[in-house]
Amino acid sequence: MSIAITVELPESVAEKFGNDKKDLSRTALEAIALEDYRSDRLTGFQVREMLGLETRLESDAFLRAC
């Protein structure tokens, strides 16, 4: 089960992220995952699950890159 969240941005702000809505959604999802991981609200496993990553190596690489 998953929950959809809608975020409204002023057009002038949204333009800074480009025209691809899918990329914007992914960027927002990654930012939330990273912030909550750094704040100890999410575990590495939960970040992996949230981002749809298949392996721990992928989630570790994501967290190291940020």
N, C-alpha and C positions, 0 to 999 in steps of 0.2 A: 504494500500500500504506500502511496506517496501523496503529498499535499502540494497543490499548486499555489504559488504566491505571486501576486501581481504588484509590480513596483512602478509608480508613475514618476517620470523624470521630465523636467522642462526640456523642450526640444533643443534648446541651446546647449544643454548638458549632454543629452543623448547623442548629439552630433559628434561630440568629442570621442565617442567610442566607435564611430563608423556606422555604416548602414545595415550591417548584418545583425538582425535581432537575435539569431541563435548564438552568435559570438557574445553578444551583450549579456544574454541569459547565463551563458557559461562563465563569463567573467564575474558576474555577480555571485553565482553559486560558489566559485572558487574562493572569492574574497570572504564570503561568509564562513566557508569551511576552514579557511586558514585562520581567520580571527578567532573563531570558536576553539580551534585546536590550541592556538597560542594562549588563550584564556583558560585552558583546561576544562572547557565545557564539552569538548568532543575528544574521543580517543582516536588514535591512528586508524583503527578499524572502522570507526564511524565516518571518518573523512573518506576512507576508501569506498565505503558503501554509498555515501552521499554523492561522490563524484563518479560512481559507476566504474571504478578502477578494478581490474581483475586480480591483481596480485599486490602483495605487501611491498614488493620492489617498486611497483608503479607509484604507490602512495608515498613511500619513502622518498622517491625521486622528486615527486611533486613538492613535498614539504621541504626538501633540501634546496630546491630551485627558488623557493620563495624566501 
